[in-house]
């Protein structure tokens, strides 16, 4: 098995810039906690339930430590650190107390240990023939995917849209903005924590639950 990838045009700061390309992996699927627990069970004397209990406890404890501003080192895996961002533009003339109100938690950074990189071993890379480019998606296909998604789900997020349509973060954000402007989606959440639901402009059979 290999790591599949495809080529994508990089964002340009101006129309005069030449188009450059970058690669992104095309994932071969997802590995769930159940999958990991089953694999680890075969390599240890623990039961699947034991492994899942440890993974869940680890998740809670790592989250607690990160929320407390700690850097967490999982030996053999890597370092996890909290990531922050600034909401808006900050200049030196903005008072410190006002600057502090603009700081938000935005996720978790991960830096792999050398042992993890070595455990991956030799990697085969393969250019995938799959049509994953977001620019190839037309409006009809986007609406079809969204309609299908909302038949079993109530809420759409930017991260879910990225996975659903194989989009980059900035393209997913731009698409959500456009769909809201066109009256096909509306934000039922907040500006800082958006959660999108179908609007009148999107033809969809809603999740009956």
ZADRENTOR-658840 format. One record per atom (N, C-alpha, C): atom name; x negated, y negated, z negated. Coordinates in steps of 0.1 Angstrom, whole numbers, padded with zeros to 4 digits, always signed. Example, Ala and Ser with C-alpha at 12.3 -4.5 7.8 and 13.67 -1.06 7.14 Angstrom:
2
   at       X       Y       Z
    N   -0132   +0057   -0078
   CA   -0123   +0045   -0078
    C   -0132   +0033   -0078
    N   -0128   +0022   -0071
   CA   -0137   +0011   -0071
    C   -0129   +0000   -0079
//
This chain:
209
   at       X       Y       Z
    N   -0008   +0012   +0000
   CA   +0000   +0000   +0000
    C   -0009   -0012   +0000
    N   -0004   -0023   +0006
   CA   -0012   -0035   +0007
    C   -0004   -0047   +0002
    N   -0011   -0058   +0001
   CA   -0005   -0071   -0002
    C   -0001   -0078   +0011
    N   +0012   -0079   +0014
   CA   +0016   -0085   +0026
    C   +0016   -0101   +0024
    N   +0014   -0107   +0035
   CA   +0014   -0122   +0035
    C   +0019   -0127   +0048
    N   +0022   -0140   +0048
   CA   +0026   -0147   +0061
    C   +0021   -0161   +0060
    N   +0020   -0167   +0072
   CA   +0015   -0181   +0073
    C   +0026   -0191   +0073
    N   +0023   -0202   +0066
   CA   +0033   -0213   +0065
    C   +0026   -0227   +0067
    N   +0033   -0236   +0073
   CA   +0028   -0250   +0075
    C   +0027   -0257   +0061
    N   +0016   -0263   +0058
   CA   +0015   -0271   +0046
    C   +0022   -0284   +0047
    N   +0027   -0290   +0036
   CA   +0033   -0303   +0036
    C   +0023   -0313   +0041
    N   +0028   -0323   +0049
   CA   +0020   -0334   +0054
    C   +0024   -0347   +0047
    N   +0014   -0355   +0043
   CA   +0016   -0368   +0037
    C   +0021   -0378   +0047
    N   +0017   -0376   +0060
   CA   +0021   -0385   +0070
    C   +0023   -0377   +0083
    N   +0031   -0383   +0093
   CA   +0033   -0376   +0105
    C   +0021   -0375   +0114
    N   +0011   -0384   +0111
   CA   -0001   -0384   +0119
    C   -0011   -0373   +0116
    N   -0009   -0367   +0104
   CA   -0018   -0357   +0100
    C   -0017   -0344   +0108
    N   -0028   -0337   +0111
   CA   -0026   -0324   +0118
    C   -0020   -0314   +0109
    N   -0012   -0305   +0115
   CA   -0006   -0295   +0107
    C   -0016   -0284   +0103
    N   -0017   -0282   +0090
   CA   -0025   -0271   +0085
    C   -0016   -0260   +0079
    N   -0022   -0248   +0079
   CA   -0015   -0236   +0075
    C   -0020   -0231   +0062
    N   -0011   -0224   +0054
   CA   -0015   -0217   +0042
    C   -0008   -0204   +0042
    N   -0013   -0195   +0034
   CA   -0006   -0182   +0033
    C   +0001   -0180   +0019
    N   +0012   -0173   +0019
   CA   +0019   -0169   +0007
    C   +0022   -0154   +0008
    N   +0021   -0147   -0004
   CA   +0024   -0133   -0004
    C   +0039   -0131   -0001
    N   +0042   -0120   +0006
   CA   +0055   -0115   +0008
    C   +0057   -0103   +0000
    N   +0064   -0104   -0011
   CA   +0064   -0093   -0021
    C   +0071   -0080   -0017
    N   +0065   -0069   -0021
   CA   +0070   -0056   -0018
    C   +0081   -0052   -0027
    N   +0087   -0061   -0035
   CA   +0097   -0057   -0045
    C   +0093   -0062   -0058
    N   +0101   -0059   -0068
   CA   +0098   -0063   -0082
    C   +0097   -0051   -0091
    N   +0089   -0053   -0101
   CA   +0087   -0042   -0111
    C   +0094   -0047   -0124
    N   +0103   -0040   -0129
   CA   +0111   -0044   -0141
    C   +0104   -0039   -0153
    N   +0110   -0043   -0165
   CA   +0105   -0038   -0178
    C   +0107   -0023   -0179
    N   +0119   -0018   -0174
   CA   +0121   -0004   -0174
    C   +0111   +0004   -0166
    N   +0107   -0002   -0154
   CA   +0097   +0005   -0146
    C   +0083   +0005   -0154
    N   +0080   -0006   -0160
   CA   +0067   -0006   -0167
    C   +0068   +0004   -0179
    N   +0079   +0004   -0186
   CA   +0080   +0013   -0198
    C   +0079   +0027   -0194
    N   +0085   +0031   -0182
   CA   +0084   +0045   -0178
    C   +0070   +0048   -0174
    N   +0063   +0039   -0167
   CA   +0049   +0042   -0163
    C   +0040   +0043   -0175
    N   +0042   +0034   -0185
   CA   +0033   +0034   -0197
    C   +0036   +0046   -0206
    N   +0049   +0051   -0206
   CA   +0052   +0062   -0213
    C   +0045   +0075   -0209
    N   +0043   +0076   -0196
   CA   +0035   +0088   -0191
    C   +0021   +0087   -0194
    N   +0015   +0075   -0197
   CA   +0001   +0074   -0200
    C   -0002   +0074   -0215
    N   +0009   +0074   -0224
   CA   +0007   +0073   -0238
    C   +0016   +0084   -0245
    N   +0015   +0084   -0258
   CA   +0023   +0093   -0266
    C   +0036   +0086   -0270
    N   +0038   +0074   -0266
   CA   +0050   +0066   -0270
    C   +0062   +0070   -0261
    N   +0074   +0068   -0266
   CA   +0086   +0070   -0258
    C   +0089   +0058   -0250
    N   +0098   +0059   -0240
   CA   +0101   +0047   -0233
    C   +0108   +0037   -0242
    N   +0116   +0041   -0251
   CA   +0122   +0032   -0261
    C   +0112   +0024   -0269
    N   +0101   +0032   -0273
   CA   +0090   +0025   -0281
    C   +0083   +0015   -0273
    N   +0080   +0018   -0260
   CA   +0073   +0009   -0252
    C   +0081   -0004   -0249
    N   +0094   -0002   -0247
   CA   +0103   -0014   -0244
    C   +0104   -0022   -0257
    N   +0105   -0016   -0268
   CA   +0106   -0024   -0281
    C   +0093   -0032   -0283
    N   +0081   -0026   -0280
   CA   +0069   -0034   -0281
    C   +0068   -0045   -0271
    N   +0072   -0043   -0259
   CA   +0072   -0053   -0249
    C   +0082   -0065   -0252
    N   +0093   -0061   -0258
   CA   +0103   -0072   -0262
    C   +0098   -0080   -0274
    N   +0092   -0073   -0283
   CA   +0086   -0080   -0295
    C   +0074   -0089   -0290
    N   +0066   -0084   -0281
   CA   +0055   -0092   -0276
    C   +0060   -0104   -0269
    N   +0071   -0103   -0261
   CA   +0077   -0114   -0254
    C   +0081   -0125   -0264
    N   +0088   -0121   -0275
   CA   +0093   -0130   -0285
    C   +0082   -0137   -0292
    N   +0071   -0129   -0296
   CA   +0060   -0135   -0303
    C   +0052   -0145   -0295
    N   +0049   -0141   -0282
   CA   +0042   -0150   -0273
    C   +0050   -0162   -0271
    N   +0063   -0161   -0269
   CA   +0071   -0173   -0267
    C   +0070   -0182   -0280
    N   +0071   -0176   -0291
   CA   +0070   -0184   -0304
    C   +0057   -0192   -0305
    N   +0046   -0185   -0302
   CA   +0033   -0191   -0303
    C   +0031   -0202   -0293
    N   +0036   -0200   -0280
   CA   +0035   -0210   -0270
    C   +0043   -0223   -0274
    N   +0055   -0220   -0280
   CA   +0064   -0231   -0284
    C   +0057   -0239   -0296
    N   +0048   -0233   -0303
   CA   +0040   -0239   -0313
    C   +0028   -0246   -0308
    N   +0026   -0246   -0295
   CA   +0014   -0253   -0290
    C   +0001   -0245   -0289
    N   +0002   -0232   -0291
   CA   -0010   -0223   -0291
    C   -0013   -0218   -0277
    N   -0026   -0215   -0275
   CA   -0030   -0208   -0264
    C   -0030   -0193   -0268
    N   -0024   -0184   -0260
   CA   -0023   -0170   -0263
    C   -0032   -0162   -0254
    N   -0041   -0154   -0260
   CA   -0049   -0145   -0252
    C   -0045   -0131   -0254
    N   -0041   -0124   -0243
   CA   -0038   -0110   -0243
    C   -0050   -0103   -0237
    N   -0058   -0097   -0245
   CA   -0070   -0091   -0241
    C   -0069   -0081   -0230
    N   -0076   -0083   -0219
   CA   -0075   -0075   -0208
    C   -0066   -0080   -0197
    N   -0057   -0089   -0201
   CA   -0047   -0095   -0192
    C   -0051   -0110   -0189
    N   -0051   -0118   -0199
   CA   -0055   -0132   -0197
    C   -0049   -0141   -0207
    N   -0050   -0154   -0204
   CA   -0046   -0165   -0213
    C   -0033   -0171   -0208
    N   -0024   -0174   -0217
   CA   -0012   -0181   -0214
    C   -0012   -0194   -0222
    N   -0009   -0205   -0215
   CA   -0009   -0218   -0222
    C   +0004   -0226   -0217
    N   +0009   -0234   -0226
   CA   +0021   -0242   -0222
    C   +0017   -0252   -0212
    N   +0026   -0255   -0202
   CA   +0024   -0265   -0192
    C   +0034   -0276   -0194
    N   +0029   -0289   -0193
   CA   +0037   -0301   -0195
    C   +0038   -0309   -0182
    N   +0048   -0317   -0181
   CA   +0049   -0326   -0169
    C   +0054   -0339   -0174
    N   +0053   -0349   -0166
   CA   +0059   -0363   -0169
    C   +0071   -0365   -0160
    N   +0082   -0369   -0166
   CA   +0094   -0372   -0159
    C   +0093   -0387   -0155
    N   +0090   -0389   -0142
   CA   +0089   -0403   -0137
    C   +0074   -0407   -0136
    N   +0073   -0420   -0132
   CA   +0059   -0425   -0130
    C   +0055   -0433   -0142
    N   +0043   -0430   -0147
   CA   +0037   -0437   -0159
    C   +0026   -0446   -0155
    N   +0026   -0458   -0159
   CA   +0016   -0468   -0158
    C   +0010   -0472   -0171
    N   -0001   -0479   -0171
   CA   -0008   -0482   -0184
    C   +0000   -0493   -0191
    N   +0009   -0501   -0185
   CA   +0016   -0511   -0192
    C   +0029   -0506   -0199
    N   +0032   -0493   -0197
   CA   +0043   -0487   -0204
    C   +0039   -0483   -0218
    N   +0047   -0488   -0228
   CA   +0044   -0485   -0242
    C   +0042   -0470   -0245
    N   +0033   -0467   -0254
   CA   +0031   -0453   -0257
    C   +0043   -0446   -0262
    N   +0052   -0452   -0270
   CA   +0064   -0445   -0274
    C   +0073   -0442   -0263
    N   +0073   -0451   -0252
   CA   +0081   -0449   -0241
    C   +0075   -0438   -0232
    N   +0062   -0438   -0231
   CA   +0055   -0427   -0223
    C   +0059   -0413   -0230
    N   +0058   -0413   -0243
   CA   +0060   -0400   -0250
    C   +0074   -0394   -0247
    N   +0084   -0403   -0245
   CA   +0098   -0398   -0242
    C   +0099   -0392   -0228
    N   +0089   -0394   -0220
   CA   +0089   -0389   -0206
    C   +0082   -0376   -0204
    N   +0076   -0371   -0215
   CA   +0069   -0358   -0214
    C   +0079   -0346   -0216
    N   +0078   -0336   -0207
   CA   +0086   -0325   -0207
    C   +0078   -0312   -0207
    N   +0083   -0301   -0213
   CA   +0078   -0288   -0211
    C   +0082   -0283   -0198
    N   +0073   -0277   -0190
   CA   +0077   -0273   -0176
    C   +0073   -0259   -0173
    N   +0068   -0251   -0182
   CA   +0065   -0237   -0179
    C   +0053   -0232   -0186
    N   +0047   -0221   -0181
   CA   +0036   -0215   -0187
    C   +0025   -0213   -0176
    N   +0013   -0216   -0180
   CA   +0001   -0213   -0171
    C   -0005   -0200   -0175
    N   -0010   -0193   -0165
   CA   -0017   -0180   -0168
    C   -0030   -0180   -0161
    N   -0041   -0176   -0169
   CA   -0054   -0174   -0163
    C   -0058   -0160   -0166
    N   -0060   -0152   -0155
   CA   -0063   -0138   -0157
    C   -0077   -0135   -0163
    N   -0078   -0125   -0171
   CA   -0091   -0120   -0176
    C   -0098   -0113   -0165
    N   -0111   -0112   -0166
   CA   -0119   -0105   -0156
    C   -0115   -0090   -0156
    N   -0111   -0084   -0167
   CA   -0107   -0070   -0168
    C   -0095   -0067   -0159
    N   -0086   -0077   -0159
   CA   -0074   -0075   -0151
    C   -0077   -0075   -0136
    N   -0086   -0085   -0132
   CA   -0090   -0086   -0118
    C   -0097   -0073   -0114
    N   -0106   -0068   -0123
   CA   -0113   -0055   -0120
    C   -0103   -0043   -0119
    N   -0093   -0044   -0127
   CA   -0083   -0032   -0127
    C   -0075   -0032   -0114
    N   -0074   -0043   -0108
   CA   -0067   -0044   -0095
    C   -0075   -0036   -0084
    N   -0088   -0037   -0085
   CA   -0097   -0030   -0076
    C   -0097   -0035   -0062
    N   -0100   -0027   -0053
   CA   -0101   -0031   -0039
    C   -0087   -0033   -0034
    N   -0085   -0044   -0027
   CA   -0071   -0048   -0022
    C   -0071   -0048   -0007
    N   -0061   -0042   -0001
   CA   -0058   -0043   +0013
    C   -0049   -0054   +0016
    N   -0052   -0062   +0026
   CA   -0043   -0074   +0029
    C   -0037   -0071   +0043
    N   -0024   -0074   +0045
   CA   -0018   -0071   +0057
    C   -0008   -0083   +0061
    N   -0010   -0088   +0073
   CA   +0000   -0098   +0078
    C   +0013   -0091   +0081
    N   +0024   -0096   +0074
   CA   +0037   -0089   +0076
    C   +0044   -0095   +0088
    N   +0051   -0086   +0095
   CA   +0059   -0090   +0107
    C   +0072   -0095   +0103
    N   +0075   -0095   +0090
   CA   +0089   -0099   +0086
    C   +0091   -0114   +0089
    N   +0103   -0118   +0092
   CA   +0106   -0132   +0095
    C   +0110   -0139   +0081
    N   +0100   -0144   +0075
   CA   +0102   -0150   +0062
    C   +0100   -0165   +0062
    N   +0097   -0171   +0073
   CA   +0095   -0185   +0073
    C   +0108   -0193   +0070
    N   +0108   -0202   +0061
   CA   +0120   -0209   +0057
    C   +0124   -0218   +0068
    N   +0115   -0223   +0077
   CA   +0120   -0232   +0087
    C   +0128   -0225   +0098
    N   +0127   -0211   +0098
   CA   +0135   -0204   +0108
    C   +0149   -0201   +0104
    N   +0153   -0205   +0091
   CA   +0166   -0203   +0086
    C   +0175   -0214   +0092
    N   +0186   -0210   +0099
   CA   +0196   -0220   +0103
    C   +0207   -0222   +0093
    N   +0215   -0232   +0095
   CA   +0225   -0235   +0085
    C   +0235   -0224   +0083
    N   +0238   -0217   +0094
   CA   +0248   -0206   +0093
    C   +0243   -0195   +0084
    N   +0230   -0192   +0085
   CA   +0224   -0181   +0077
    C   +0223   -0185   +0063
    N   +0219   -0198   +0060
   CA   +0219   -0203   +0047
    C   +0232   -0201   +0040
    N   +0243   -0206   +0047
   CA   +0256   -0205   +0041
    C   +0261   -0190   +0039
    N   +0257   -0182   +0048
   CA   +0260   -0167   +0047
    C   +0253   -0161   +0035
    N   +0240   -0165   +0033
   CA   +0233   -0159   +0021
    C   +0239   -0165   +0008
    N   +0243   -0178   +0008
   CA   +0249   -0184   -0004
    C   +0262   -0178   -0007
    N   +0271   -0176   +0003
   CA   +0284   -0170   +0001
    C   +0283   -0156   -0004
    N   +0274   -0149   +0001
   CA   +0272   -0135   -0004
    C   +0267   -0135   -0019
    N   +0258   -0145   -0022
   CA   +0253   -0146   -0036
    C   +0264   -0149   -0046
    N   +0272   -0159   -0042
   CA   +0282   -0163   -0051
    C   +0294   -0154   -0053
    N   +0294   -0143   -0045
   CA   +0305   -0133   -0047
    C   +0302   -0125   -0060
    N   +0290   -0125   -0064
   CA   +0286   -0117   -0076
    C   +0279   -0125   -0087
    N   +0277   -0138   -0085
   CA   +0270   -0147   -0094
    C   +0278   -0160   -0096
    N   +0277   -0166   -0107
   CA   +0284   -0179   -0110
    C   +0275   -0191   -0108
    N   +0262   -0190   -0110
   CA   +0253   -0201   -0111
    C   +0241   -0198   -0102
    N   +0237   -0209   -0095
   CA   +0225   -0208   -0086
    C   +0214   -0218   -0092
    N   +0202   -0214   -0092
   CA   +0191   -0223   -0096
    C   +0181   -0224   -0085
    N   +0172   -0234   -0086
   CA   +0162   -0236   -0076
    C   +0153   -0223   -0075
    N   +0149   -0217   -0086
   CA   +0141   -0206   -0085
    C   +0148   -0194   -0078
    N   +0161   -0192   -0081
   CA   +0168   -0181   -0074
    C   +0169   -0184   -0059
    N   +0172   -0197   -0055
   CA   +0172   -0200   -0041
    C   +0159   -0197   -0034
    N   +0148   -0200   -0041
   CA   +0135   -0197   -0035
    C   +0134   -0182   -0032
    N   +0138   -0173   -0041
   CA   +0137   -0159   -0039
    C   +0147   -0155   -0028
    N   +0159   -0161   -0028
   CA   +0169   -0157   -0019
    C   +0166   -0159   -0005
    N   +0159   -0171   -0002
   CA   +0156   -0175   +0011
    C   +0141   -0175   +0015
    N   +0133   -0171   +0005
   CA   +0118   -0171   +0007
    C   +0113   -0185   +0010
    N   +0117   -0194   +0001
   CA   +0113   -0208   +0003
    C   +0102   -0212   -0007
    N   +0095   -0222   -0003
   CA   +0086   -0229   -0013
    C   +0094   -0237   -0022
    N   +0088   -0242   -0033
   CA   +0095   -0250   -0043
    C   +0100   -0263   -0037
    N   +0092   -0270   -0029
   CA   +0096   -0282   -0024
    C   +0107   -0281   -0013
    N   +0107   -0270   -0006
   CA   +0117   -0268   +0005
    C   +0130   -0264   -0002
    N   +0129   -0256   -0013
   CA   +0142   -0252   -0020
    C   +0148   -0265   -0026
    N   +0140   -0273   -0032
   CA   +0145   -0286   -0038
    C   +0151   -0295   -0028
    N   +0145   -0296   -0016
   CA   +0150   -0304   -0005
    C   +0164   -0298   +0000
    N   +0164   -0285   +0001
   CA   +0176   -0279   +0006
    C   +0188   -0280   -0004
    N   +0185   -0279   -0017
   CA   +0196   -0281   -0027
    C   +0201   -0295   -0027
    N   +0192   -0305   -0025
   CA   +0196   -0319   -0024
    C   +0205   -0321   -0012
    N   +0201   -0315   -0001
   CA   +0209   -0317   +0011
    C   +0223   -0310   +0010
    N   +0223   -0298   +0004
   CA   +0236   -0291   +0003
    C   +0245   -0298   -0007
    N   +0240   -0305   -0017
   CA   +0248   -0313   -0026
    C   +0254   -0325   -0018
    N   +0245   -0332   -0010
   CA   +0249   -0343   -0003
    C   +0260   -0340   +0007
    N   +0260   -0328   +0013
   CA   +0270   -0323   +0023
    C   +0282   -0317   +0016
    N   +0282   -0317   +0003
   CA   +0294   -0313   -0004
    C   +0296   -0298   -0004
    N   +0285   -0290   -0003
   CA   +0286   -0276   -0003
    C   +0282   -0270   -0016
    N   +0274   -0277   -0024
   CA   +0271   -0273   -0037
    C   +0273   -0285   -0046
    N   +0274   -0283   -0059
   CA   +0274   -0294   -0069
    C   +0267   -0289   -0081
    N   +0260   -0299   -0088
   CA   +0253   -0296   -0100
    C   +0262   -0296   -0112
    N   +0264   -0284   -0118
   CA   +0272   -0283   -0130
    C   +0264   -0283   -0142
    N   +0251   -0286   -0141
   CA   +0242   -0287   -0152
    C   +0239   -0301   -0155
    N   +0226   -0304   -0158
   CA   +0221   -0317   -0161
    C   +0210   -0320   -0150
    N   +0205   -0333   -0150
   CA   +0194   -0337   -0141
    C   +0182   -0329   -0145
    N   +0179   -0327   -0158
   CA   +0167   -0320   -0162
    C   +0168   -0305   -0161
    N   +0181   -0300   -0162
   CA   +0183   -0285   -0161
    C   +0195   -0283   -0152
    N   +0193   -0284   -0139
   CA   +0204   -0283   -0129
    C   +0208   -0268   -0128
    N   +0221   -0267   -0126
   CA   +0227   -0253   -0123
    C   +0238   -0256   -0113
    N   +0236   -0250   -0101
   CA   +0245   -0253   -0090
    C   +0256   -0243   -0088
    N   +0268   -0248   -0084
   CA   +0279   -0240   -0082
    C   +0285   -0244   -0068
    N   +0293   -0235   -0062
   CA   +0299   -0238   -0049
    C   +0308   -0250   -0050
    N   +0308   -0259   -0040
   CA   +0317   -0270   -0038
    C   +0327   -0267   -0027
    N   +0336   -0276   -0024
   CA   +0346   -0274   -0014
    C   +0340   -0271   +0000
    N   +0329   -0277   +0002
   CA   +0323   -0276   +0016
    C   +0317   -0262   +0019
    N   +0316   -0253   +0009
   CA   +0310   -0240   +0011
    C   +0322   -0230   +0010
    N   +0323   -0222   +0021
   CA   +0334   -0212   +0021
    C   +0329   -0200   +0014
    N   +0334   -0196   +0002
   CA   +0329   -0185   -0005
    C   +0340   -0179   -0014
    N   +0340   -0166   -0016
   CA   +0349   -0159   -0025
    C   +0342   -0158   -0038
    N   +0347   -0166   -0048
   CA   +0340   -0166   -0061
    C   +0340   -0153   -0068
    N   +0330   -0152   -0077
   CA   +0329   -0140   -0086
    C   +0341   -0139   -0095
    N   +0349   -0129   -0094
   CA   +0361   -0128   -0102
    C   +0359   -0128   -0116
    N   +0347   -0125   -0121
   CA   +0344   -0125   -0135
    C   +0341   -0138   -0140
//
